[in-house]
Amino acid sequence: MEFFCYHRDRPGSEALRGELTEEHWSYMDRYAAELIARGPTFAAGGGAPTGSVHIVDLPGPAAARAFAFDEPNQQAGVYRDVLLRRWRDLLGRTMWEFPGGAAGGNRYLVLGLGARGTTGPELPPGRDDLIAFGPLLSDDGATWLGTAALVRAPDPETARAVLAPGAYAAVEVHDWEFGGRR
């Protein structure tokens, strides 16, 4: 089962996050084979870290909760909350298989929340800039609750356009970069 996990940073936790970098990476190393995508989000324009995205394929909900809540930054109080949802990879690849590579261009996390409708997202045309794309689902995987996308785009407005206008109660766009050891 695939899961989307977005840890949102607690205000003022940047120094603590920095202290825990190696612990975080070591923890993620244990899940290298299960990770579909990962990476930090930042304040607009490349500012301070604001969160951490992990899309992971795990045996079930209990394993996903353990993954999300045992993470060292979560345990230490870096994060203020966690969005954890079932997810389905509509591209059939990991971020490391993205033809555009890890560098070049601006990257964004786009979250469409509070979906209106029952059918779920369709892949947008011109999907060469999609790094990851899929529906956020209820715990049983039956109900569409939103959409999560990792996108290469020239600006936040272009990134936002990968989601159908009017299909969501709220859309968030966050600066994002490929994660992992540097």
Phi, psi and omega in degrees: 000139180262143182226143173255128181232122177234107174274126178259130183293146171283137177306137178080013184260009185300318180296317178297318177303315180299320179296332186260010185306310182295321177297318179298310181296320178297320177298313181293329177303327179294340182249016186307318182289339184263346185283132174264323178199156178199159174154158181278154169254158185224158171300153183311138177080019177081028180285211183295152176300143179237350182176185183213125181259136172220124173247123193219146178256110185231165185298331181180184184301321180296318178295323179293318178297318178299315178305310185291319189264347175270353181302134186305319178296322178296313180298325184274351178094015176294322186265145178267332178200170182225128169262114181234117183220149168301153185211158176226124181285104181277350180265339178071031180206167174268171178295332181288345177263001178299123183301336181281354178076181186276343185236163177096122179083166177277147181236144183219149164263127176242122178244121171256115186247154177066053184302141174253115182126180186231356188266338181091176186282154170251147176298130180287157175294159179063050187275017179299338181261007176276125178267319175210147183202131177181167181281146166271129189237160174296168183304325180274359178078007186266335187243130177282124182246349182164193182218143174237135179220142169250126194223141166265126183206157180290335183200167182300325181294320177293320177299315181302328184293351177289345178258140181300128179299138176081358183271356187228148175288328180208145175233131177246140175234125182235138170300139184215154173220156176304135181262178178118177182297144178253000000 
